[in-house]
């Protein structure tokens, strides 16, 4: 019998025309820490299910809101002001995922009833662009998009191994 004990998934960084500044990374990191401060680990868990990170391509605003549209924190990322790149939200999603992962110990221990997610939204259109980070008890899903064809990939992998046996 074959047991798959570990599976490593490598994700390559998308090609970025946006050269991220240290100031941008600091601003995003600070916003994530401010969100975590609103839900300290020692506090009783709230019923919040998602944290919506609303980004404006025109103003550079990053606003975190809860499910009831109550503002948690806000900042302006100067580098994003008037950014007209077609792949702006893809680039921002990548940066936000990196910073959420870098602050995983804070993000995964917030006093929010699990599962909860960080979701990137277009602020002007109020449309969900990407699910960034999902926390569910001992399971953390970073970039759920990579999970789309996982069943098929695992079936193909298993079939290939069985042919070689």
N, C-alpha and C positions, 0 to 999 in steps of 0.2 A: 504494500500500500504506500502511496506517495503522499507526503504531507508537505504543504507549502508553508514554511514557518515564517519567512520574511519576504516581503516584496518591496523593492525599492523602485520608486518612480522618479525619474529625472525630468525636471522641467527646465527648459532653457528660457533665458530671459528674452522677451520679444525685442525685436529691433526697435530701438527708441530714437526718435529724432529729438526728443526732449532730453537735454543734458541736465540731469537733476543736480541742483545746487545743494550744498550742505545746509543752507538756511531752509530750503524746502523740506528736507528730511527732518530737521529739527522741529519745524512747525507741525508737520504731520505727527511726529512722535509726541510732541507736547499735547496735541489735541487728543490723541489716544489715551494718554495718561490722565487728562482731565475727565474723559469719559469714565475711566476706571475709578477715579476718585469719587464720582457720583454714586458708584455702586461698590463700596468697600466690601471686602471679603467677610468682615466681621458682622456685617448687617444682615438682617433677615432677607431672604431672597424675594425679589419683587416679581410680578407676573409678566414683566416686559418680555416680549418674544424676539424682537428685532431692534437693532440700532441702525438707523438709516443715515448714511453719510451722503449728504446732498452737496454736489459740487457744481459750481457755476463756471462755465468756460469763459464767460464775459468778464465777471467781476473777480474771479479767483477765490470766491468764498467756499469754505468747507464748513458746512453746518451739520452737526449731529443732532438728530431728533429721535424721540421714542415713537412707539406705535400710535400715540395720540397726537403727534406733531408738536409735542412739547420740546422746546429747545434744550439740549443738554450742554452743548458748547459750540463755539463758532470761532473761526479765524480766517484770515485772508492769506492765501499763498500767492505772493507777489508774482512768482514765476508763471502762474496759471492765468494771470489777467490777460484777456484778449488773445488767448492761445486758440488759433483757428485750425489746428491739426485735425484731420479727419479721424485719426485714431487716438484722440485726446483721452477718451474715457478708458480705452484699453491701457494706455500708458499710466493713467492715474490709478486704475485698478491694480496694476502691477506694483506701483509704489506703495499703495495702501496695504496690499497683502504683505509686502516685505516688512513694513513697519508694524503691522499686527503680529506677524511672526516674531519680530524682534522683541515685542512686548508681550509675548505669549503668557508669561507667568502672571501678568496683570489681567490680560484679556480673558484667560481661561478660568480665573478665580473670582470673577465679578459676582456680586450677589444678585444674580438674575436666574430665575428658574430655567433649567436646561430642558430642551435645547434652545439656544438663541443664536442669532446670526448677525453679522455685519453686512449690510447691503449698500452698494454704491448706487446712487440715483442721480439723474440729471435734474438739477435744481429748477431750471426753467420749465421743463416739461413734466416734472414729478414722475418720471418713468424709471423703473428699475433697469439698470444697465448690467450689473454683475452682482452675484452673491460672492462676497469676498472671503468670509471666514465663518465657519459654522462650528459651534462647540456643543457637544452632546455627551455629558458625563465623561467617560474615559476616552471618547472618540472625538477627535478634532479633524474636521475636513477643511483643508485649504484648497481653494479653487475647485469647487465641485464640477466644473466643466470637464476636468480630466477624467471624471468618473463615467461620462456618457456611455462609452463603449466598453467599459471594463468587463462586463459579463462575457461579451463576445471574445474579447482578447484573452481572457482566462480560459474559455472553452477551446480556443485555437491553440493556446499554449499547452493545455492538458492533452489535446489530441496529438500534437506534435511529439510530446514526451512519450505518450503511449505507443506511437509508431516506432520510436527509437528503442523501446524496451524489447 
